[in-house]
Amino acid sequence: MWAGVREAVLDAWAVLAPTECAGCGEPDRALCSACRAELAAAPVVHETLRRDDGSELPVWHALDYGGAPRSILLAFKDGGRTDAAPALAGVLRRVVRAALVEAPIALHGRVEVAAIPSSRSAFRRRGYRHVPLLLRHAGFSDSRLLRTVRQTQDQSNLDTTSRFANRAQSLTVKSAAAGRAVLIIDDIVTTGATVLEADRAFRAVGCVVLGAVALARTERRLPKLGADVEMRRKAS
């Protein structure tokens, strides 16, 4: 019954405030049922990023950055489509929970979730901090432990080497965070340059990094096996 009532309310709202699906352009819904189902069905994947010292940073994500998920993420992140936040937050909630389930026994106490901070220019352009917004919709609170210490370029047009150079030494962590267990949160992992920089900053002050969580990953720029940064798929 409630599903029918919800659809009736959405139909009425669509007349008053016409919109289209952020994923496929279907009229009358912020997200159509097909795009919602695609987000909901995405399995959580556990991979690893190799650090400079040869150890591995666990990374969990659910979406492949292509098709409808890519359109939805771009619309939410850079198109002002905050109406897509609840559906994306549902995916993020699943991934965070999967990461916490896999945490070592020693970390089953308090774990801080730490969003990668947006640049000042990105915040001015969007009017909101997109990753903390998703965390709030998912029922988590950003610890705000990460801080940007220098401005970086937009990563989208940089190659792998330039991405790492661009992010190097760009983040710092409050010294009061020493000893805390943290889970790094970002929206998209490509080469891993950003989450590895956050990992470096946390470990530099003595934090225990549980891993990193992202909504999506893209293989477009991921290095091949044997490169300085390596991602290996494990059973989800």
Backbone bond lengths (Angstrom), bond angles and torsions (degrees), N, CA, C in turn:
res aa  C-N    CA-C-N  psi(-1)  N-CA   C-N-CA  omega(-1)  CA-C   N-CA-C  phi
1 M - - - 1.453 - - 1.532 110.77 -
2 W 1.365 115.43 -47.72 1.457 118.22 -176.24 1.511 112.18 -63.27
3 A 1.354 116.52 -32.92 1.464 118.89 178.29 1.526 110.33 -63.02
4 G 1.355 115.96 -39.77 1.458 119.56 178.58 1.517 112.25 -66.69
5 V 1.349 116.24 -39.16 1.458 120.55 177.83 1.526 109.84 -63.85
6 R 1.331 116.06 -43.32 1.473 120.06 -179.81 1.521 110.77 -59.88
7 E 1.337 116.89 -45.35 1.460 120.35 -179.73 1.523 111.32 -63.96
8 A 1.322 116.98 -37.49 1.466 120.48 178.90 1.525 110.63 -64.71
9 V 1.339 116.03 -41.37 1.470 120.36 178.32 1.518 110.04 -63.90
10 L 1.339 116.94 -43.29 1.463 120.64 179.03 1.523 111.61 -63.63
11 D 1.338 116.57 -38.94 1.467 119.99 177.74 1.525 110.43 -62.11
12 A 1.330 116.05 -42.57 1.459 119.73 -179.67 1.526 110.85 -66.79
13 W 1.334 116.12 -40.88 1.464 119.97 179.83 1.523 110.81 -65.61
14 A 1.333 117.26 -35.24 1.460 121.31 -179.37 1.527 111.67 -63.07
15 V 1.338 116.50 -29.80 1.462 120.10 177.29 1.520 110.27 -71.34
16 L 1.348 115.56 -40.02 1.465 120.40 -177.63 1.530 112.04 -76.32
17 A 1.336 116.47 -36.08 1.469 120.84 -176.41 1.526 108.68 -138.13
18 P 1.317 117.84 80.68 1.466 121.23 -177.00 1.528 111.77 -57.23
19 T 1.320 115.46 138.92 1.463 121.26 178.09 1.515 108.25 -146.26
20 E 1.331 115.90 -177.36 1.459 120.22 176.68 1.516 108.83 -142.52
21 C 1.322 115.64 158.10 1.451 121.41 -178.97 1.529 110.15 -62.31
22 A 1.333 116.12 130.53 1.462 120.97 -179.72 1.516 112.12 -68.79
23 G 1.337 116.67 -16.12 1.452 119.68 -178.42 1.511 114.87 -93.44
24 C 1.340 116.65 -44.80 1.465 119.84 -173.30 1.523 113.80 -125.22
25 G 1.335 117.78 -6.51 1.463 120.44 179.69 1.505 114.62 86.57
26 E 1.329 117.81 2.17 1.473 121.18 177.46 1.531 109.32 -56.97
27 P 1.321 118.65 132.61 1.468 120.07 -177.29 1.524 113.21 -71.68
28 D 1.321 114.53 156.24 1.464 124.78 167.64 1.527 116.58 84.03
29 R 1.329 119.40 -1.03 1.458 119.96 178.74 1.523 109.65 -139.10
30 A 1.355 117.38 141.97 1.458 120.65 173.04 1.517 109.93 -60.31
31 L 1.343 115.57 -39.58 1.461 122.87 171.12 1.523 107.56 -141.16
32 C 1.317 116.48 126.70 1.466 119.72 179.63 1.528 110.11 -73.16
33 S 1.311 116.46 167.83 1.471 120.88 -176.64 1.524 111.71 -63.44
34 A 1.334 117.31 -35.61 1.462 120.32 -179.37 1.523 111.28 -66.89
35 C 1.328 117.13 -43.09 1.467 120.41 179.31 1.521 111.09 -69.44
36 R 1.334 116.70 -37.40 1.464 119.36 175.44 1.520 110.68 -61.46
37 A 1.324 115.68 -42.99 1.466 119.95 -179.37 1.520 110.98 -64.21
38 E 1.345 117.00 -37.72 1.466 120.14 178.79 1.524 110.91 -63.86
39 L 1.328 117.41 -41.87 1.458 120.31 177.29 1.526 111.01 -64.30
40 A 1.323 115.94 -44.50 1.462 120.84 -175.87 1.524 112.49 -67.29
41 A 1.336 117.16 -28.35 1.467 120.68 -175.95 1.529 113.34 -87.98
42 A 1.321 117.94 -9.08 1.467 120.41 -175.63 1.528 110.54 -65.26
43 P 1.337 118.26 124.14 1.471 120.35 -179.15 1.525 111.51 -76.93
44 V 1.318 116.08 149.32 1.463 120.46 175.20 1.526 109.15 -75.98
45 V 1.313 116.27 131.07 1.468 122.34 -179.64 1.522 109.27 -115.45
46 H 1.319 115.59 136.94 1.472 122.03 179.35 1.525 107.73 -111.32
47 E 1.333 116.07 120.72 1.451 122.25 177.66 1.527 108.56 -129.32
48 T 1.324 117.06 -178.58 1.456 119.80 176.81 1.523 110.26 -135.44
49 L 1.326 114.98 148.55 1.453 122.51 171.51 1.524 107.86 -110.49
50 R 1.307 117.10 136.27 1.456 120.44 179.83 1.517 110.86 -86.42
51 R 1.328 114.93 127.85 1.456 121.49 176.56 1.527 110.33 -80.95
52 D 1.328 114.88 169.31 1.466 120.09 178.77 1.522 112.74 -59.77
53 D 1.341 116.23 -31.84 1.464 118.94 -177.59 1.522 113.43 -85.80
54 G 1.338 116.86 4.92 1.458 120.97 178.37 1.511 114.79 92.16
55 S 1.332 118.17 -14.20 1.466 120.60 175.82 1.526 109.22 -74.89
56 E 1.316 116.66 173.16 1.459 120.35 -173.64 1.525 112.01 -121.70
57 L 1.309 114.72 139.18 1.461 122.38 174.83 1.527 108.31 -100.58
58 P 1.334 118.85 116.58 1.463 120.17 176.68 1.529 111.18 -65.22
59 V 1.323 115.97 141.05 1.464 121.58 178.05 1.524 108.00 -134.09
60 W 1.331 115.78 131.11 1.459 121.36 176.49 1.522 109.36 -117.09
61 H 1.321 116.93 138.89 1.462 121.54 175.97 1.523 108.28 -152.88
62 A 1.325 116.96 172.89 1.464 119.71 -178.56 1.521 113.37 -129.11
63 L 1.318 118.61 -36.57 1.459 121.50 -171.01 1.519 111.62 -101.56
64 D 1.328 116.33 141.03 1.458 121.01 166.91 1.525 107.43 -83.68
65 Y 1.305 116.99 132.93 1.456 121.38 -173.79 1.531 110.40 -79.67
66 G 1.307 113.96 78.41 1.453 120.84 179.05 1.511 109.32 -164.89
67 G 1.323 117.50 168.45 1.450 122.01 176.89 1.519 113.33 57.54
68 A 1.339 115.59 -140.07 1.465 120.52 -177.63 1.528 112.93 -62.24
69 P 1.359 119.42 -43.09 1.474 117.56 178.95 1.523 112.84 -57.34
70 R 1.332 117.55 -39.92 1.465 120.25 178.48 1.533 110.77 -63.43
71 S 1.327 116.26 -44.22 1.469 119.98 179.57 1.524 111.13 -62.18
72 I 1.334 116.40 -40.91 1.460 120.76 -178.89 1.524 110.45 -66.33
73 L 1.333 116.27 -45.55 1.461 120.37 179.61 1.525 111.64 -62.31
74 L 1.329 117.11 -43.88 1.458 120.46 179.43 1.530 111.29 -64.75
75 A 1.345 115.84 -41.02 1.469 119.68 179.27 1.518 110.54 -63.82
76 F 1.341 116.80 -40.49 1.467 120.58 178.58 1.522 111.41 -69.99
77 K 1.319 115.99 -44.45 1.467 120.71 -172.35 1.520 112.66 -75.70
78 D 1.324 117.24 -43.60 1.467 120.49 -172.63 1.524 114.24 -124.05
79 G 1.328 117.38 -1.86 1.453 119.56 -179.16 1.509 114.43 -110.95
80 G 1.331 116.95 6.70 1.453 120.10 178.54 1.520 115.03 73.71
81 R 1.349 117.60 11.79 1.458 120.21 -176.83 1.539 110.60 -85.31
82 T 1.323 115.53 69.04 1.458 119.11 178.77 1.528 111.94 -69.35
83 D 1.345 116.79 -11.29 1.465 119.32 176.00 1.524 111.60 -68.22
84 A 1.339 117.72 -13.31 1.461 120.97 176.88 1.528 111.77 -86.98
85 A 1.336 117.25 -7.82 1.461 121.10 -175.37 1.532 113.91 -58.58
86 P 1.337 120.14 -44.77 1.468 118.38 -177.72 1.524 113.69 -59.25
87 A 1.334 117.67 -41.57 1.467 120.04 -179.84 1.522 111.01 -68.27
88 L 1.333 117.41 -42.41 1.463 120.35 177.57 1.526 110.37 -65.80
89 A 1.317 117.01 -36.91 1.458 120.53 179.09 1.523 111.54 -64.22
90 G 1.320 116.57 -32.31 1.464 119.80 176.47 1.523 111.16 -61.87
91 V 1.326 116.42 -39.91 1.468 121.06 176.62 1.529 109.61 -66.04
92 L 1.334 116.26 -46.79 1.460 120.25 -179.05 1.526 111.02 -59.94
93 R 1.318 117.04 -40.83 1.465 120.82 179.37 1.534 110.60 -59.00
94 R 1.324 116.80 -44.01 1.468 120.46 179.59 1.523 111.65 -62.48
95 V 1.332 115.80 -41.18 1.468 119.51 -177.69 1.527 110.58 -69.28
96 V 1.323 117.40 -43.48 1.467 120.40 178.53 1.526 109.97 -60.96
97 R 1.302 117.40 -44.36 1.462 120.39 -179.70 1.518 111.29 -63.30
98 A 1.326 117.26 -39.90 1.466 120.53 177.67 1.523 110.55 -62.35
99 A 1.333 116.96 -40.83 1.462 120.93 178.75 1.521 110.88 -64.54
100 L 1.320 117.03 -41.54 1.463 120.31 -179.14 1.523 111.59 -67.43
101 V 1.316 117.07 -35.41 1.468 120.71 177.43 1.525 110.45 -62.04
102 E 1.333 116.61 -35.94 1.454 120.89 -177.73 1.520 113.68 -86.63
103 A 1.327 117.50 2.48 1.464 120.82 -179.83 1.523 110.47 -64.99
104 P 1.334 117.14 144.14 1.469 119.87 175.01 1.523 110.61 -57.32
105 I 1.324 116.61 153.34 1.461 120.98 -177.87 1.521 111.11 -54.88
106 A 1.336 116.44 -36.07 1.465 120.65 -177.51 1.526 112.65 -65.07
107 L 1.339 116.86 -17.93 1.457 119.96 -177.51 1.516 113.06 -103.92
108 H 1.319 117.05 13.19 1.454 119.26 -176.85 1.530 113.32 -79.12
109 G 1.334 116.91 11.73 1.445 120.70 171.25 1.515 109.20 -88.20
110 R 1.310 117.30 -141.41 1.453 122.09 -178.31 1.531 110.65 -73.12
111 V 1.321 115.62 130.38 1.463 121.91 175.73 1.524 107.97 -121.81
112 E 1.316 116.55 126.10 1.462 121.51 177.58 1.525 109.55 -85.16
113 V 1.334 117.08 134.51 1.463 119.90 171.98 1.528 107.80 -97.85
114 A 1.311 115.83 131.19 1.462 121.14 -172.61 1.525 110.57 -127.82
115 A 1.322 115.87 109.42 1.468 121.11 -179.85 1.528 110.61 -76.25
116 I 1.335 115.97 142.25 1.450 120.74 170.48 1.528 107.50 -64.73
117 P 1.331 118.89 124.89 1.476 119.64 -176.52 1.528 112.31 -72.27
118 S 1.318 116.22 142.50 1.461 121.56 173.76 1.522 109.02 -74.43
119 S 1.316 115.70 152.87 1.462 119.23 173.56 1.528 109.00 -69.92
120 R 1.336 115.86 159.54 1.465 119.53 178.67 1.523 111.10 -60.71
121 S 1.336 116.25 -39.88 1.471 119.20 -179.06 1.524 111.26 -65.99
122 A 1.352 117.14 -38.34 1.470 120.17 178.62 1.522 110.71 -66.48
123 F 1.329 116.34 -39.25 1.462 119.54 178.56 1.524 111.07 -64.79
124 R 1.330 116.36 -43.11 1.468 119.26 178.35 1.523 110.78 -62.21
125 R 1.323 116.91 -39.20 1.460 120.41 -177.75 1.524 111.72 -69.70
126 R 1.333 116.62 -41.90 1.467 120.29 -175.84 1.523 112.76 -84.83
127 G 1.317 114.88 -38.07 1.456 118.98 -174.77 1.518 112.90 87.81
128 Y 1.308 118.50 3.15 1.469 122.72 177.63 1.523 108.68 -156.74
129 R 1.335 115.59 157.32 1.463 122.20 175.58 1.517 107.35 -94.13
130 H 1.328 116.33 108.23 1.457 120.25 -164.19 1.532 113.78 -68.92
131 V 1.335 118.83 -38.34 1.466 119.04 -178.51 1.529 111.44 -71.61
132 P 1.349 120.25 -47.12 1.468 119.09 174.35 1.533 113.04 -58.41
133 L 1.337 116.68 -34.25 1.466 119.89 177.54 1.527 110.56 -62.53
134 L 1.331 116.96 -44.15 1.464 120.28 177.19 1.524 111.05 -63.69
135 L 1.315 116.69 -40.67 1.467 119.55 178.47 1.524 110.92 -59.99
136 R 1.329 117.20 -42.96 1.474 119.58 179.63 1.519 110.58 -62.08
137 H 1.336 116.92 -43.59 1.465 119.79 178.24 1.533 111.35 -64.11
138 A 1.331 116.38 -28.64 1.467 120.89 -179.30 1.521 112.61 -84.06
139 G 1.347 116.81 -5.50 1.455 120.32 178.06 1.517 114.44 92.83
140 F 1.342 116.92 16.80 1.463 121.45 178.82 1.527 109.29 -119.11
141 S 1.321 114.90 162.37 1.458 120.20 179.39 1.522 109.60 -121.83
142 D 1.317 116.47 128.36 1.458 121.19 178.13 1.527 109.57 -65.67
143 S 1.327 116.45 129.21 1.461 121.13 -179.53 1.528 112.51 -71.20
144 R 1.325 116.88 -18.40 1.474 123.70 -178.96 1.533 111.67 56.55
145 L 1.320 115.49 35.99 1.464 120.31 178.93 1.520 112.11 -81.11
146 L 1.328 116.86 -27.57 1.464 120.93 -178.29 1.522 110.68 -84.15
147 R 1.325 115.21 140.48 1.462 120.16 179.09 1.526 109.40 -137.56
148 T 1.320 116.44 138.30 1.457 121.25 177.25 1.525 109.66 -81.20
149 V 1.339 116.42 130.25 1.471 119.75 -179.39 1.524 112.18 -108.17
150 R 1.320 117.06 -11.79 1.462 119.98 172.69 1.514 108.09 -153.93
151 Q 1.312 115.61 148.66 1.455 120.83 -179.46 1.530 110.30 -76.82
152 T 1.314 115.75 143.84 1.461 121.77 -179.49 1.529 109.79 -120.33
153 Q 1.328 115.25 165.74 1.455 120.13 176.89 1.524 109.96 -76.86
154 D 1.329 115.97 163.31 1.455 121.90 169.57 1.530 107.11 -63.31
155 Q 1.329 116.39 127.59 1.463 120.94 -175.79 1.529 113.81 -75.74
156 S 1.314 118.51 -18.10 1.464 121.37 -166.07 1.521 114.14 -59.54
157 N 1.328 118.07 -32.11 1.461 120.21 -176.88 1.529 113.35 -104.17
158 L 1.334 117.36 13.53 1.453 121.44 -178.49 1.523 110.96 -99.52
159 D 1.338 116.70 148.59 1.458 119.91 174.75 1.527 109.23 -80.76
160 T 1.327 116.39 177.86 1.460 120.46 -173.67 1.521 112.34 -58.47
161 T 1.337 117.70 -49.37 1.463 120.85 -178.29 1.516 111.09 -60.79
162 S 1.327 116.10 -43.22 1.464 120.35 -178.59 1.523 111.57 -67.60
163 R 1.317 117.31 -32.58 1.460 120.08 178.24 1.528 111.17 -62.91
164 F 1.324 116.14 -43.80 1.460 118.88 -179.94 1.524 111.09 -67.68
165 A 1.325 116.98 -41.00 1.465 120.20 178.00 1.528 110.74 -64.22
166 N 1.327 116.59 -37.61 1.456 122.04 -179.06 1.527 111.87 -64.74
167 R 1.332 116.73 -38.15 1.465 121.38 -176.99 1.527 113.91 -87.70
168 A 1.319 117.63 -18.56 1.464 120.74 -173.15 1.530 111.78 -55.08
169 Q 1.359 115.26 129.66 1.464 122.47 176.32 1.535 112.89 57.13
170 S 1.326 117.08 30.53 1.468 120.31 -178.97 1.515 113.14 -96.30
171 L 1.348 117.35 -10.66 1.460 121.01 -177.51 1.525 110.75 -123.79
172 T 1.304 115.55 152.05 1.457 121.70 174.03 1.524 108.43 -139.87
173 V 1.322 115.03 165.94 1.458 121.59 -177.61 1.521 108.66 -129.56
174 K 1.313 116.76 142.49 1.461 121.39 177.25 1.525 109.96 -58.19
175 S 1.312 116.99 131.97 1.467 120.94 -177.14 1.525 111.75 -61.50
176 A 1.332 117.12 -25.76 1.469 120.95 179.33 1.524 112.12 -65.18
177 A 1.330 116.89 -12.14 1.471 120.76 -179.12 1.522 112.19 -80.57
178 A 1.312 118.59 -6.70 1.462 122.21 -176.15 1.527 111.54 -50.07
179 G 1.332 114.92 132.38 1.450 121.40 177.61 1.510 115.23 88.45
180 R 1.333 117.87 -11.14 1.466 119.84 -178.84 1.531 111.29 -76.46
181 A 1.328 115.80 152.54 1.461 121.57 172.75 1.521 108.10 -92.97
182 V 1.328 117.26 130.06 1.462 120.60 -174.18 1.525 111.91 -130.40
183 L 1.319 114.44 151.96 1.456 123.32 173.28 1.521 106.85 -122.96
184 I 1.318 117.09 118.56 1.467 122.36 -177.39 1.532 109.00 -80.95
185 I 1.331 116.72 136.31 1.463 121.47 -177.62 1.525 109.94 -121.64
186 D 1.338 116.64 129.76 1.460 122.07 174.11 1.523 108.54 -140.43
187 D 1.322 116.74 171.49 1.462 118.71 -179.91 1.527 112.11 -87.98
188 I 1.341 117.35 -45.40 1.464 121.62 -175.31 1.523 109.47 -136.03
189 V 1.336 117.07 135.62 1.450 122.49 173.02 1.523 108.25 -108.76
190 T 1.314 116.13 126.16 1.470 120.67 177.50 1.529 108.46 -113.38
191 T 1.304 118.17 -83.64 1.467 120.79 175.25 1.517 111.65 -85.39
192 G 1.315 116.66 -20.78 1.458 120.75 -175.63 1.517 113.32 93.54
193 A 1.325 117.75 3.05 1.466 121.00 -176.23 1.529 112.02 -58.45
194 T 1.313 117.54 -40.98 1.464 120.61 -175.63 1.523 111.72 -71.75
195 V 1.340 117.63 -47.94 1.468 118.76 -178.25 1.527 111.03 -69.42
196 L 1.324 118.11 -30.84 1.462 119.92 176.36 1.526 111.24 -69.40
197 E 1.329 117.33 -34.35 1.460 120.15 175.16 1.529 110.15 -66.68
198 A 1.320 117.42 -41.22 1.463 120.45 176.74 1.527 110.30 -63.81
199 D 1.318 117.02 -42.10 1.456 122.44 177.45 1.530 110.41 -59.07
200 R 1.328 116.83 -44.46 1.474 120.93 178.23 1.523 110.95 -59.49
201 A 1.337 116.24 -45.64 1.460 120.77 -177.88 1.524 111.10 -63.00
202 F 1.330 117.47 -42.03 1.463 120.18 179.28 1.525 111.47 -66.46
203 R 1.319 116.15 -45.22 1.463 118.58 -178.11 1.532 111.23 -67.82
204 A 1.328 117.08 -26.84 1.465 120.48 179.89 1.527 112.56 -64.58
205 V 1.336 117.23 -25.99 1.464 119.94 179.01 1.527 112.01 -104.01
206 G 1.335 116.49 9.41 1.456 119.97 175.08 1.510 116.06 90.54
207 C 1.324 118.07 18.19 1.466 120.47 175.64 1.527 110.37 -78.33
208 V 1.309 115.73 155.29 1.461 122.25 172.71 1.519 107.16 -98.94
209 V 1.326 117.40 113.64 1.461 121.04 -177.02 1.525 109.37 -91.82
210 L 1.313 114.60 115.15 1.462 121.32 179.03 1.522 110.83 -69.46
211 G 1.323 116.52 -37.67 1.460 121.52 -178.97 1.516 109.20 156.79
212 A 1.306 115.36 -165.62 1.464 121.74 179.40 1.527 109.25 -128.70
213 V 1.320 114.81 144.49 1.470 122.44 178.02 1.510 108.54 -120.90
214 A 1.318 116.42 137.08 1.468 121.70 174.75 1.521 108.78 -137.67
215 L 1.309 115.60 154.64 1.458 119.28 172.96 1.519 110.88 -67.23
216 A 1.351 115.88 -43.64 1.458 120.29 -170.81 1.521 111.14 -141.29
217 R 1.306 114.98 162.48 1.459 120.51 171.10 1.527 107.02 -134.80
218 T 1.324 114.31 153.41 1.455 119.50 174.11 1.507 108.96 -122.53
219 E 1.325 116.85 140.60 1.464 121.15 -179.45 1.511 110.92 -93.07
220 R 1.303 118.36 -0.36 1.457 121.13 -172.29 1.521 112.82 -57.50
221 R 1.340 117.20 -38.72 1.457 120.16 -176.08 1.526 112.96 -118.55
222 L 1.340 117.57 9.34 1.450 118.27 -177.86 1.524 110.50 -68.13
223 P 1.328 118.20 133.44 1.464 120.34 178.80 1.515 111.52 -64.85
224 K 1.309 116.03 156.18 1.446 120.94 177.14 1.523 110.13 -78.13
225 L 1.345 116.48 163.98 1.443 122.39 179.24 1.522 110.57 -51.95
226 G 1.329 116.29 133.83 1.451 120.05 177.92 1.517 113.46 98.04
227 A 1.335 118.71 -8.78 1.459 121.39 177.33 1.527 108.82 -78.15
228 D 1.334 116.39 177.15 1.460 120.78 -176.74 1.522 111.74 -60.47
229 V 1.331 115.89 -35.62 1.462 119.89 177.42 1.509 107.01 -114.75
230 E 1.323 116.54 133.68 1.449 119.87 -174.19 1.513 110.12 -134.77
231 M 1.302 116.26 136.32 1.455 119.34 175.15 1.513 107.25 -119.35
232 R 1.316 116.21 126.92 1.460 120.66 179.81 1.511 108.81 -119.69
233 R 1.298 115.55 129.77 1.460 119.15 179.82 1.517 109.60 -76.97
234 K 1.339 115.08 134.49 1.457 121.86 174.55 1.522 107.43 -116.25
235 A 1.307 115.27 167.54 1.465 119.55 177.76 1.506 108.82 -64.20
236 S 1.340 116.23 131.88 1.469 119.03 -179.92 1.511 109.20 -85.54
